[in-house]
Amino acid sequence: MDPKAEHSFSDADKIPSWGAPYVAAAAKAGLIQGRDNNEFEPTATATRAESATMILSLLKYLKM
């Protein structure tokens, strides 16, 4: 994890400070992309499709 990584989500102010570096690192690694209007929506529930996309992105990132 890169603690200096920054994200560009339009609702970044809604991401808790403890989670912000992890969100930024995941976005930098291409594991997450956000939703419409470049929003992360930290309080929303992930859909099955979003969950599957994150898992597949992680597997690809890990080269599995």
N, C-alpha and C positions, 0 to 999 in steps of 0.2 A: 504494500500500500504506500502511496506517495502522499504524505501528510500535507504537502504543499500544492497538491492538485486542486484545481478549481473547476467548478462546473458553471454552466451558463443557463441553467434552468430559470425560467421567468418567475417561478415561485420559490426560489432558493431561500428566501426569508422564512419559509414555512418548514424548512428542514431543520430538525434539532441540531444544535451545535455539536453534540457528541457524534452524530451520524454524518455530518456534512463531509468530512474527509473520505469516508467510505463510499458515499454516493459519488463524490468527485472521482475517486479512483476507479469505481465501477464504470462510470461514464467514459473516462479516459481509455479504459481497456476495451470499450465497446460492448460491455455486458448489459448495459441499460441504455435506453434511448429517450425515455420520456414519452409523454402523450401529446395530444394536440396542443398547439400553441406553445410548444417547448416547455411544457409543465411536467414536473415530477410527481406532483400530487402525493406527498408523503403520508397522508392519512387515508388514502383510498385503498381499497382491496384490489389486489392484482387479479385479473381474469385468468382463466385456464390458458388462453392463448398467450397472454403476457408471461405467465409462469413457464410455459413450454419454450417460449423464445429465449427467456433468460437461461434456462437449463441448457438449451442447445448452444447458446453463445458461450456459456462457461465451458462446455465440453470442447468446443472449437478452440477456445482460448488456451485450454489445457492440452490441446492436440490429442484428444482421446477418440 
